[in-house]
Amino acid sequence: MIATDPAFRAALDGLELVDHPVQLRLRSRDFYWYSPILKAELDGKAADLIVVPRTVDEVVRVAAACARFGVPLVVRGGATGNYGQMVPLHGGVLLDMARLDRTLWIERGRGRFEAGVRLGDADVLCQEQGWELRMFPSTRRQATVGGYVCGGAAGVGSIRYGQLRDAGSVLALKVVTCEPVPRLIELRGVDIGKALHAYGTTSIVVEVELALAPAYPWVEMVAAFDDFAAASQFAQALGESDGIFLKLDSLMAWPLPRYFRGLEEETLPEGRHIVMIMVAAGNAGTVRDLVRERGGAVTLERRYVEDRAITPIYEYTWNHTTLQALKVDKTVTYLQTIFPLGANVEALIASHEMFGEEVMAHAEFQRRQGRTNCSSLQVVRYRDEARLWEIVRGMETLGIRLSNPHSYILEDKGARVLSADLQLAFKREADPLGLLNPGKMSRWTAT
Amino acid sequence: MDGDMKAIDWQAVAADLAPIECITDRALVRQKSRDFFWYSPVLNERLKGVRGDLVVLPTSEDEVVRTLAYCHASRIPVTPRGAGTGNYGQAMPIEGGVVLDLSRLDRFLSLKDGVARVQAGLKLMDLEAKSLPQGWELRFHPSTRRTATIGGFIAGGSGGVGSIQFGGLRSRGNVLGLRVITMEEKPRVLELRGEEVMQAIHAYGTNGIITELEIPLARAWPWHEAVVAFNDIGRASAFGNALGEADGITKKLISVFDWGAAQYFKPLLTHLPAGQAVALCLIAEPSREAFAVLANDSGGRIVFERAAAGDAEDIPPLHEFTWNHTTLWALKADRTITYLQCLFDGPDYLDKIARAIAIFGDETPMHLEFTRVEGHVAAFGLQLVRFTSEQRLYEIIAWLEAAGCPVADPHTFVLEDGGMKTIDEAQLAFKRQNDPLGLLNPGKMKAFSPTACPAAGRPA
C-alpha cells in the first residue's frame, strides 16, 4: 500500500502522521449513517494515513507527495457532513485540517480564517469585535470554516443572507493544487465557484475569507400550533416580514418534537407543530404578536447566550433535526428537498397530507433570489429503499425536487450545470491526476 | 371655519398658553405653515395661500396636553408639524389655527437591545448622532435625514433609504410603539403597541398627536457609495432588480435614473456620462467586491465611489439625490417639473417599467427606488413629469393605474386620495375616538365628518 511506502513516508518526514487503525476508521467517517443506503455503501471505508498539517507549507508538502506518488488525498474538516463528502472511497491520505486553525484577521465586516478554524470559535472571535458569521450549519460547534464552504450550502442565517453560494457570502478561497509542484491560488469573485461546494475534489482549500454581519442580540423562540397549515403559513409570513430581523425560521411537524431531548415539556406540547425562531431582540415582541394573530402560542422565549451547558435551539434545526430523531429511533432517515418558489407553502401542506407521520415535515425557511422559500429535511420512517423512492416520486408530483442526501456523488445534489462545468475544468487544471477525493465527481470519473 | 379663525385674538391665545412658547409673527407663522407642497403645481395652486394663525412650541408632553385641552375648549384646529419636509401638505393647516411645532420635543430617551425610544421632534440626524456611537443606525430614513424629525417621518412618510433591506413603515416590526395624545376636553395619553401603531402611522396627525415613539434600529454597517452607469435604462433597472434580489450583497439604497432625471444632479455631473442611465447605490463595505462583479456582469460601469460621505464634502451624500430629493434637484433647474409616485410590482414589474418608459419617454424621466414590499423586491416609480396641465397629469396617472401600477397621488393633500387609496377603517375609527370634533389637521381625512362643532373662540 503506497501510503505505507517508506519513500512516501520519508517525503512527509516531520509532519504529524497518524496511522493507528482505530483512528483511521474513526476519522474517516462523517454523518453519512443518517442514510441506510450510504451506510451500506460507505461503512468500512477508511484512509491509510492521516496527516495533520499545521501550516499551508505543510499542506503543500503533502499535496506534492501525493501527486508524486499517486496517492489519493481527501481533506477532513469537522467531518460533520451528511453524505460522506469526506469519506475516502479509495484509501490514501486523509488531510485533517484541525490544526490549521488560525484566524488571520477580522475587520470591517470581513474575516479571513485558515480552513480548520471551527465555526463556533470563528463566530465568537467575530462577536468580540462586533461582528458575527452571516450563517452557519447546526454543527457550528464542531464544523470548520473550510468544511462548511466545501461541503455545506446554507444554514442558520440563510433566512436573512441566503445561500453560501450567493455572490458576496464567500469572498475568497485560497487553494493548493495537487501537483508535483503544487501551486497556491487565490480564488475571488466568480472563481470561488471552482472550489465552493466541490467536496475538495478540485483543490485543497486552506484559507477562507467570509463576509460577516454586524452582531445582534438574539432571542430564541418556539411557537406551537395545533394546525400544520397554520404553522406553515405562519413560518412563511414570518420569513416575508421585511420588518422582522430573523436568523432562523424552522418548522417541525409533530411528532418530530417528541424526539427533542433537552427542552422542557411545555416548550414542545404534545401533538403540536412547532416553529423554531431566532430573532433580533428588538423584534421579539413583533414575533409574539404575529404568533398570537396566527393562532399559535409562544412556548419558549429566551435570550441566546454562548454557553456550552445550554443546547441552543439551532441544534434542533437543519441537519440536527434528523440527528435528534436518530438519537431516539435508529430506524428513521431523511430526505432533502427543494420547494417551488411562490408555491412552497402549498406544496409543504400537500406533502404533509400525502404522507402523514411516515414523512415528518421539517422545513427550513430561507431567502432565495430575494424571496422567502423553504427547503425541507423531512424525517422518514424508513421501511426500505423501494418505499423511499416511492415517497420521492410522490413528492415530485407536488413540485418538490430531491437534492439526494443518499448519495455521495457531488452532482446528485442538484448542482447547477454552470458550476459543475466550472469545477470540472478547474479539476483538470488543479488535480490533473484525479487524486483529490476520488469517486465523488461523477463527470470526472466518467472521463 | 376660516371665518371663525379671524375672530380670534391670537396674541391673547398666546398669552393664555404662556409660558409655552408661541410665535405670532406673521412671516414666521407662514413659514412654519408650509412644506414642500410646491413640488406639485396642482397643490401649489391650492395650498400656496395656506397659513396657520399661531405656532405653538411645546417642550414637554404636559405642554402638548395643555395646548390640546385649550384648543379643544376653544374649538381651534391644531395641525402638528415636525420639520415640514413633507411633499403633499401633510403638515399644512388648511383651515388655519394652531401649528403645533413639535421640534422642541426632541429628547433621546433610551437605547436598549437596539430599540430606541425617542420624542417625536427629534431630528433623524440627531437620533443617529446618539445611536451610531453605540453601533446602531436607523433601519431606513427619508432623503431629508438632515432636517426631518422622526415623528414627522412616521406620521407623514412611508419608507426611504434602507427600505431595500427592511421594507417600509407599514411593514410589521419597524415601529414598535407610539405614544399618542388625543384631542378631547381632557386629552388622554395612549400607548400603542404592536399592530396598534398602524392606526397612527402615515395618518398625518389627523387622529392623535404622536409625542414619543419606539423603533428598532439596525446594526450600523460601514457603507460605501457607488454610482454605476449603463447604456440604457432597461439595463439599469434589470441591475437594480438583480442587486435587490442578491441576498449575499448587503445594500441600503438602489436608485435608478435615466439621463432625463440624472442630468439635474449638478454636483455629481462631472462623474456622470452624458446620456446614460445611472444607479446610485449604498453598499456595505464587505459587499463591494460582489457588487462590482454584478455591476460589470449587468453591463454597467462604476463611475463614482467613495466611503459614505461626511457632511463637509463638495458632493452631498448620494441619498440626497434620491427619493424625494430627486425632484428637488430637477426643480432647482426647471420650475415646470413635477413628479409621480407609483408602484411597479408583480412578477412582470420590469416590463411594466419598460412599457411606461416606452409610452411617455422624456415626458416622464424615469426615477426608480428599489424596495422590499411584502417579502420581495419591487420598485417605486418617482418619475419626474414635464408638466403641461392637470388634465394631462391625470391622463398619465390613469394610464399607470390601468397598466397595473398603483399611483399614490402626490398631488393631493387628502389622505385617502394619496397612498392609502381607500378609507383606512382603523384610522377612521381611531379618529372618531380621539378627535370627535375633527380639530386635528382638519380637511385631510376625507371620510371623517365631525360631530357637531360649535364656533371657535377663546373659552369664556
Boltz contact constraints between the chains, C-beta under 6 A:
constraints:
  - contact:
      token1: [A, 108]
      token2: [B, 222]
      max_distance: 6.0
  - contact:
      token1: [A, 108]
      token2: [B, 285]
      max_distance: 6.0
  - contact:
      token1: [A, 109]
      token2: [B, 285]
      max_distance: 6.0
  - contact:
      token1: [A, 109]
      token2: [B, 286]
      max_distance: 6.0
  - contact:
      token1: [A, 110]
      token2: [B, 286]
      max_distance: 6.0
  - contact:
      token1: [A, 161]
      token2: [B, 247]
      max_distance: 6.0
  - contact:
      token1: [A, 162]
      token2: [B, 247]
      max_distance: 6.0
  - contact:
      token1: [A, 162]
      token2: [B, 248]
      max_distance: 6.0
  - contact:
      token1: [A, 166]
      token2: [B, 247]
      max_distance: 6.0
  - contact:
      token1: [A, 166]
      token2: [B, 248]
      max_distance: 6.0
  - contact:
      token1: [A, 167]
      token2: [B, 248]
      max_distance: 6.0
  - contact:
      token1: [A, 167]
      token2: [B, 290]
      max_distance: 6.0
  - contact:
      token1: [A, 168]
      token2: [B, 248]
      max_distance: 6.0
  - contact:
      token1: [A, 168]
      token2: [B, 249]
      max_distance: 6.0
  - contact:
      token1: [A, 168]
      token2: [B, 287]
      max_distance: 6.0
  - contact:
      token1: [A, 168]
      token2: [B, 290]
      max_distance: 6.0
  - contact:
      token1: [A, 169]
      token2: [B, 248]
      max_distance: 6.0
  - contact:
      token1: [A, 189]
      token2: [B, 293]
      max_distance: 6.0
  - contact:
      token1: [A, 211]
      token2: [B, 286]
      max_distance: 6.0
  - contact:
      token1: [A, 214]
      token2: [B, 219]
      max_distance: 6.0
  - contact:
      token1: [A, 216]
      token2: [B, 219]
      max_distance: 6.0
  - contact:
      token1: [A, 217]
      token2: [B, 113]
      max_distance: 6.0
  - contact:
      token1: [A, 240]
      token2: [B, 375]
      max_distance: 6.0
  - contact:
      token1: [A, 241]
      token2: [B, 172]
      max_distance: 6.0
  - contact:
      token1: [A, 241]
      token2: [B, 173]
      max_distance: 6.0
  - contact:
      token1: [A, 242]
      token2: [B, 166]
      max_distance: 6.0
  - contact:
      token1: [A, 242]
      token2: [B, 167]
      max_distance: 6.0
  - contact:
      token1: [A, 242]
      token2: [B, 171]
      max_distance: 6.0
  - contact:
      token1: [A, 242]
      token2: [B, 372]
      max_distance: 6.0
  - contact:
      token1: [A, 243]
      token2: [B, 166]
      max_distance: 6.0
  - contact:
      token1: [A, 243]
      token2: [B, 167]
      max_distance: 6.0
  - contact:
      token1: [A, 243]
      token2: [B, 171]
      max_distance: 6.0
  - contact:
      token1: [A, 243]
      token2: [B, 172]
      max_distance: 6.0
  - contact:
      token1: [A, 243]
      token2: [B, 173]
      max_distance: 6.0
  - contact:
      token1: [A, 243]
      token2: [B, 174]
      max_distance: 6.0
  - contact:
      token1: [A, 244]
      token2: [B, 173]
      max_distance: 6.0
  - contact:
      token1: [A, 281]
      token2: [B, 113]
      max_distance: 6.0
  - contact:
      token1: [A, 282]
      token2: [B, 113]
      max_distance: 6.0
  - contact:
      token1: [A, 282]
      token2: [B, 114]
      max_distance: 6.0
  - contact:
      token1: [A, 282]
      token2: [B, 115]
      max_distance: 6.0
  - contact:
      token1: [A, 282]
      token2: [B, 216]
      max_distance: 6.0
  - contact:
      token1: [A, 283]
      token2: [B, 173]
      max_distance: 6.0
  - contact:
      token1: [A, 283]
      token2: [B, 216]
      max_distance: 6.0
  - contact:
      token1: [A, 286]
      token2: [B, 173]
      max_distance: 6.0
  - contact:
      token1: [A, 289]
      token2: [B, 194]
      max_distance: 6.0
  - contact:
      token1: [A, 367]
      token2: [B, 247]
      max_distance: 6.0
  - contact:
      token1: [A, 369]
      token2: [B, 245]
      max_distance: 6.0
  - contact:
      token1: [A, 370]
      token2: [B, 245]
      max_distance: 6.0
  - contact:
      token1: [A, 370]
      token2: [B, 377]
      max_distance: 6.0
  - contact:
      token1: [A, 371]
      token2: [B, 376]
      max_distance: 6.0
  - contact:
      token1: [A, 372]
      token2: [B, 375]
      max_distance: 6.0
